[in-house]
Amino acid sequence: MIPIRLAVFGAAGRMGQRVIALANQDAEFRIVGALEGAGHPKLGQDCGEVAGLGALGVPLSTHLGPDVDIVIDFSTPEACVEIAKVCQSKRLPLVVATTGLSPEQRAVVETAAQETAILMAPSMSLAVNLAMKLVADAGRILRDHPSGVDVEIIERHHRFKEDAPSGTALKFGQIVAREMGQEQHVHGREGRIGKRPHGEIGYHALRVGDNVGEHTIVFGMLGETLEIAVRGQSRDSYAVGALQAARFLVKQRAGMYDMFDALGLKSEPA
C-alpha cells in the first residue's frame, strides 16, 4: 500500500498537532509537510517534537513542497483563503476544517474547487454529522406538528474559541430552517421581548474552560420535547474525521464536497 502523502496547514495549533499525531500512527498516511504562517515562533522546529511525538524529520515551514497528495487545513479564515489559492494552483485536494469563514472567504474556497477537490464542513466529527442527519429527519417529520415546534440550539465550547455561535451550530440552524421553514435567527434574548414567534430559531453560545464542543438541538412542542445532543470528549474526534475526509477526497475529481459525502450520509435520489 502506497501511503497518502499528507501536509497539515496550522500544524502547530491544537488541532494540527492532533492530526499529525494520529496520521503518524496510521499506515495509510505519511506526513510530508507541516505548515504555519510567516513569523510563527516555531518555524523550523520539527513538527513531531511540537506535537510531543519526537522528531519526524518534517520541520514547520511556510511553503508547500512538491511531493504532496493532499492538504488538511486547521488554521484561520484568513490563512485558509491563502492555502486554498495555493491548492488551486497546484491542483491539490484540500480538506478545509477551519470555521468562521466570511461569505467572501468562502467564495474564494468555492472558486478554488473549480480546479481541485475541496471538502469543507463545519465539523469533521462523525457523531456531529450523524446528528445533523438526525436533525434533518426530525425537522422534516415535525414540520407540520399541530401544536407548532419551537427550535433552540445550544452550543458550548472552550474559552479560546473566537467565533460564536459555532459554525456547527449555524449549520444545524440551516438544516432546521431548510426542513421547517423558519426565517428568523435570534442570537440570545434579553429584556421584555414578548411572546416567542414560531418562525424563529434561537441560538445560545457558552464559552467555558476547555470544552471541545457540545451541541443540543431542542424541538419543543406543547406536551413534549425532543432533544438531539452530541458531545465531544476529545479533539481526536475531529482529527479522526479530517483524516477520513482526506482518504475520501484524495480519490475525487475537482468540486466541492462535505462530510456527508465522505461518510456516505447523503440520501439516495428517489
N, C-alpha and C positions, 0 to 999 in steps of 0.2 A: 504494500500500500504506500503510495506516494503522499506524504503529509501536505496539508494545506499550508502554504507559506503566509503567515499572518503578521500584519502590522497593527499596532494599537496606538491610536491618537488620544492623548490625555493619559499617557501611560503612568505618570507619576501620581495621578489622582487616586482617590479611594477605589473607584470602580475600575480604573485602568489597571491598578495593581492586582485586583482580584481576577480580572480577565487573564492577565499574564500568568498568575499562579495556577489557575485551572487549566489554561491552554498548555502550560508546561507539563501537566500531569496527563494530558490527553494525546495518545499516539497519532490521532488524526491531524494534529496541528504541529507546526514548527514556527516558533517566534523568530521573525527576521527583522522586525522593525519596532521601535518604541519611540514615539514622537511626542514632543512638547513644543510650546510656543517659544519664540525667541526671548531670551532674557530669563528663562526659568532657572532657578538657582541650582537645580540638579542636572542640568545638561552635562553630558559627558559621563555621568555615573552609569554603572551597569544597571539595566532595568530589573534584573533579578535581585540584585542587592537592595535596590529601592523597595522592591516588593517583599523583602525579607526571605528570599529563597536561596541566596548565594548567587555567585556570578553565573550568568547565562551567556556571556560574550556578546551581548547586544546593548550598546550604550544608548542613552537617551539622546535624541538628535532632533533637529528641526526639519530634516529633509527625508523624504521617502526614497528608499533605494530602488534599484531596478527589478530585483527578484522577489516580487510580492504578488500574491494571488488575490488578497482581499484585505480590506481595512475595517477595523471596528473603531467607531468614534464615541468616546465618552469624554467630551470636552466642554466647551461653552458654545452658546449660539453663534457668537462672532467667529470663533475658531472653526466651528462646524462648516460654516459657509466656505471658508478657505480650503478646507480639506475636500469638500465636495467639488470645488473647481479643479483641484489637483487630480482627483479621481476621474473626473470628466475628461480631462486632457489625456490621461493615461489609460482610459477605458478600464479602470479598476473597479470591481464591485465594492460597495460601501455600505456597512451596517451603521445607521445613524441611531444611536441610543441617547443622544443629547436631547434634552427637553427645553421648553421655554423659547422656541424659535418664534420670531415675529412672522406675520404673513409674508413680508418681503423676503425674509431669510428663508422661509420655507419655499418660496417661489424659486430662489436660486438653486436649492436642492432638487426641486422638481425639474428644472431645466437641465441639470446635470444628468438626470435619469433618462433623458433623450439619447444619451451617448453611452451610458453604462447602467448596470443593475444596481439599484439602491433600495434598501429595506429601511423604512423609517416607522417607528412605533413609539407611543408614549411610555410603554413599558415593555421590557423584554421578558418578563416573568410569565411562565406557563400558567400559573394559577390565576394571575390577573387577567390574562387573555381569555381563559376559560370563563372567568367571572363576567367578562364583557359579553361573551356568548350567552350566558345565562340571563344577564340583564336585558339583552335584546329580546330573548324569548319571553321573559316576564313582561316587558313593556308591551309587546305585541298582544299578548293574551289579556292583559289588564286594561288595554286602551279604552274599551267601552264598558268598563265596570260601572254598574248602575249608581253607585254612591260617589263616583269620581275618585281619582287617585292623586294624592299629594306625594311628590318625589323630592327627597332631600339627599344630598351627597355630602358625607362627612369624610374628610381625609386628615391623616396625621403623619407628619414627617419630622425628621431631625432639625435641630435648631440652625443648621448650616444651609439648609435649602433656601435658595434665593427667589424662586418663583412661587406664587400662590394665586389661585389653587394649583395643585399639581397638574401637569399635562395629562396624567392618567385620569384625574377627577374630571377634567374638562372633556376628555374622550368619553367617559361614562355619560356625562351630560349630553353630548352629541348623539350618543346611541339612544338614550331615552327620548330626546326630542324627535329624532327620526322615527321612532316606533310609536310615539304617543302624541306628538304634535305640539308640545309646549313651546312657546315663543319667547317667554321671559326668563332670563337667567339672573338670579339675585345672589349677591355675594355678602352673606351675613345680614343681620337685621338689628335695628336699634330704634328705640322710641315707639311712639304710638302710630303704628303703621297700618292699622285696620285689619279687616278680615283677609285671610290668605286667599289669593286668587288661585283657581285650579290650573291656570295656564302658565305657571312658573315652576322652575327648578331652583331649589335653594342649595348653595354651596357653603361649606364651613371648613376652614383650614386651621388645623392645630399644628404648632411647631414646638416640639418638646424633646429635650435630651438627644439621644442618638437613635431615635426610632427610624428604621429603614423604610417604613411605608405601610400604612393601613388605609383601606377604603371601605366604607359601608354605604350601600345604596338602599335607602328606605322607601318602600312603597306603602303609603298609609291610606287605608280605606276606612269607612265607618264600620267599626266592629272587629277589624282585624288588620294586622300589619305583616308585611313580608320584608325581611332584610337579607340582602346578599352581601356578605362581608369577606374580604380577603386580606390577609396579614402576612407581611414578610418578616421572618425572623433573622435573616442574614442577607447581606448584599450578594452572596453567592447565587441566589435565585436569579438575579438579573444577569450576572456574568454567565451562568449556565445557558440562559436563554439567548444571550448575544452570540455565544458560540454555536448554538443550534441554528440561529439565524444565518450565521456565516456558512455553515455546512450546506444549508439550502441555497443561499444566494450565489455561491460561487459557481453553481451549475446553471444559472438563469441568464436569459438574454436581457438586453437593456430594457429598463422600465422601472416603475415604482411598485414596490411590494410592501407588505406589512406582516406582522406576526401571525395573523390568521392564515396567510399563505404558507408561511414556514411551518405552522403547526397543523395544517390541514383542517382548519376550523370553518372555512367558508362553506356555506350551504351550496349544494349542487343545484343548478338551474332546474326549474320544474319542467 
